[in-house]
Amino acid sequence: MTRLGDLERAVMDVLWDSVPTTSDGVTVREVADALAGRELAYTTVMTVLDRLAGKGMVQREREGRAWRYRAAASREAYIAQLMLDALDLGGSRDAALVRFARSVTGTEAEVLRAALAADAAAAGSATSGELTDRVEAPTDRVVRPPVADEAADR
């Protein structure tokens, strides 16, 4: 998945933010109006939307002489794919995941635990006792490995 440039991200934010109100998509004019603070030409917005469609980021549907655009996937799905792509950059996926897990807040860790527990329960991959033991760890603090200097002092 390609990373979005600044303008592409701004356009996608408009599309993502419009989902609850316009499930049938938005026009180039509506996107341009939402980005009025950037003083962009209509044709610039149209070009960005066309490129995003070419990248598979947006879907478009003809409505009369105009196109209506909507995001091909949710913002959360896009971010999740970016995270997965980052894990594929090289090195150890496991090490990167552990490092990430150690960097999240207690609340974020609880969200991850709940999601993993729900997935495990749905898949039936663990008994309820095993699952409870794994997900009910304290979440009030994040345990981080000691810094190299601290480890040498011990």
C-alpha positions as CSV (number, residue, x, y, z in Angstrom):
1,M,0.0,0.0,0.0
2,T,1.3,3.4,-0.9
3,R,1.6,6.2,1.6
4,L,-0.5,9.2,1.0
5,G,1.0,12.6,0.3
6,D,-0.3,15.6,2.3
7,L,-3.0,16.7,-0.2
8,E,-4.1,13.1,-0.8
9,R,-4.4,12.6,3.0
10,A,-6.5,15.8,3.3
11,V,-8.8,14.6,0.5
12,M,-9.1,11.1,2.0
13,D,-9.9,12.8,5.4
14,V,-12.8,14.5,3.7
15,L,-14.1,11.3,2.2
16,W,-13.6,9.4,5.5
17,D,-15.3,12.1,7.5
18,S,-18.3,12.2,5.1
19,V,-19.2,8.5,5.4
20,P,-21.9,8.9,8.1
21,T,-23.7,11.6,6.2
22,T,-23.2,10.7,2.5
23,S,-23.0,6.9,1.9
24,D,-23.4,7.5,-1.8
25,G,-20.2,9.5,-2.0
26,V,-19.3,13.1,-2.6
27,T,-18.6,15.2,-5.7
28,V,-15.4,17.0,-6.5
29,R,-17.1,20.3,-5.7
30,E,-18.0,19.0,-2.2
31,V,-14.5,17.9,-1.6
32,A,-13.1,21.2,-2.9
33,D,-15.5,23.1,-0.6
34,A,-14.5,21.1,2.4
35,L,-10.8,22.0,1.6
36,A,-11.6,25.7,1.1
37,G,-8.9,26.8,3.5
38,R,-6.3,25.4,1.2
39,E,-7.4,27.5,-1.8
40,L,-7.1,24.7,-4.2
41,A,-8.3,24.8,-7.8
42,Y,-11.3,22.5,-8.7
43,T,-9.1,20.8,-11.3
44,T,-6.4,20.0,-8.6
45,V,-9.0,18.3,-6.4
46,M,-10.3,16.4,-9.4
47,T,-6.8,15.3,-10.4
48,V,-6.1,14.1,-6.8
49,L,-9.4,12.2,-6.7
50,D,-8.6,10.6,-10.1
51,R,-5.2,9.5,-8.9
52,L,-6.6,8.1,-5.7
53,A,-9.1,6.1,-7.8
54,G,-6.2,4.8,-9.9
55,K,-4.4,3.7,-6.7
56,G,-7.6,1.9,-5.5
57,M,-8.0,4.2,-2.5
58,V,-11.4,5.6,-3.7
59,Q,-14.3,4.2,-5.6
60,R,-16.2,6.4,-8.0
61,E,-19.6,6.2,-9.6
62,R,-21.0,8.3,-12.4
63,E,-24.0,10.5,-11.6
64,G,-25.1,12.5,-14.6
65,R,-22.0,14.3,-15.9
66,A,-20.2,14.2,-12.5
67,W,-18.5,11.5,-10.5
68,R,-19.3,10.7,-6.9
69,Y,-16.4,9.5,-4.8
70,R,-16.2,7.5,-1.6
71,A,-13.3,5.8,0.3
72,A,-12.7,2.2,-0.8
73,A,-11.9,1.3,2.8
74,S,-12.2,2.8,6.2
75,R,-9.6,5.0,7.8
76,E,-8.9,2.3,10.3
77,A,-8.4,-0.3,7.6
78,Y,-5.9,2.0,5.8
79,I,-4.0,2.6,9.0
80,A,-3.9,-1.1,9.9
81,Q,-2.5,-1.9,6.5
82,L,0.2,0.8,6.9
83,M,1.1,-0.9,10.2
84,L,1.3,-4.3,8.6
85,D,3.4,-2.9,5.7
86,A,5.8,-1.4,8.2
87,L,6.2,-4.8,9.8
88,D,7.3,-6.1,6.4
89,L,10.1,-3.6,6.1
90,G,12.6,-6.1,7.3
91,G,14.1,-7.5,10.4
92,S,12.0,-9.5,12.8
93,R,8.3,-9.0,12.8
94,D,8.2,-10.5,16.3
95,A,10.7,-8.1,17.6
96,A,8.9,-5.1,16.1
97,L,5.6,-6.3,17.5
98,V,7.1,-6.7,21.0
99,R,8.7,-3.2,20.7
100,F,5.3,-1.8,19.7
101,A,3.5,-3.6,22.5
102,R,5.9,-2.2,25.0
103,S,5.3,1.4,23.7
104,V,1.5,1.6,24.0
105,T,-0.3,3.0,27.0
106,G,-2.2,0.9,29.4
107,T,-5.5,1.9,27.8
108,E,-4.2,1.0,24.4
109,A,-2.9,-2.3,25.7
110,E,-6.3,-3.1,27.1
111,V,-7.9,-2.4,23.7
112,L,-5.4,-4.8,22.1
113,R,-6.1,-7.4,24.7
114,A,-9.8,-7.2,24.3
115,A,-9.5,-7.4,20.5
116,L,-7.3,-10.5,20.7
117,A,-9.6,-12.1,23.3
118,A,-12.6,-11.5,21.1
119,D,-10.8,-13.0,18.1
120,A,-9.6,-16.0,20.1
121,A,-13.1,-16.6,21.5
122,A,-14.6,-16.4,18.0
123,A,-12.1,-18.8,16.6
124,G,-12.3,-21.1,19.6
125,S,-8.5,-21.2,19.6
126,A,-8.1,-21.1,23.4
127,T,-10.0,-22.4,26.4
128,S,-11.7,-19.7,28.5
129,G,-9.2,-20.3,31.4
130,E,-6.1,-19.9,29.2
131,L,-7.6,-16.8,27.6
132,T,-8.5,-15.2,31.0
133,D,-4.9,-15.8,32.2
134,R,-3.5,-14.1,29.2
135,V,-5.7,-11.1,29.0
136,E,-6.2,-10.1,32.7
137,A,-2.7,-8.9,33.2
138,P,-2.5,-5.5,35.0
139,T,-2.7,-2.5,32.6
140,D,-2.0,0.4,34.9
141,R,1.6,0.7,33.6
142,V,3.6,-0.4,30.6
143,V,6.7,-2.5,31.3
144,R,9.6,-1.4,29.2
145,P,13.0,-3.1,29.0
146,P,15.9,-1.4,30.8
147,V,18.1,1.0,28.9
148,A,21.5,-0.5,28.0
149,D,23.3,1.6,30.7
150,E,20.8,0.5,33.4
151,A,21.2,-3.2,32.3
152,A,25.0,-2.9,32.7
153,D,24.6,-1.5,36.2
154,R,22.6,-4.5,37.4
